[in-house]
Amino acid sequence: MGDEKERFYMRLATIPGITPMPSVGDWILVRVERPAEVARRVTRRMEPGLISVPRHVEGAVRLTVSDPKTNEQLLSALRESIPA
């Protein structure tokens, strides 16, 4: 999963309004404005559990690293869900 996580991280960094942070495990923490709204919008388009709002981190969502196809779908959903 290491190579896919790195690829996903780099792709996240190309989306305006998203700042990925170094993360351990099979998830990536990203800074976004209005995290609850972003998570709600993405969850409507994707299967549950791929995005969550961590309780102890302000202004961030947690993304589960999955297979390349699912990650691409998540990237697309994020692009469309980030407030302009």
Secondary structure as GFF3:
##gff-version 3
##sequence-region A 1 84
A	DSSP	alpha_helix	2	12	.	.	.	ID=ss1
A	DSSP	beta_strand	19	21	.	.	.	ID=ss2
A	DSSP	beta_strand	27	31	.	.	.	ID=ss3
A	DSSP	alpha_helix	35	45	.	.	.	ID=ss4
A	DSSP	beta_strand	51	52	.	.	.	ID=ss5
A	DSSP	beta_strand	60	64	.	.	.	ID=ss6
A	DSSP	alpha_helix	68	81	.	.	.	ID=ss7
###
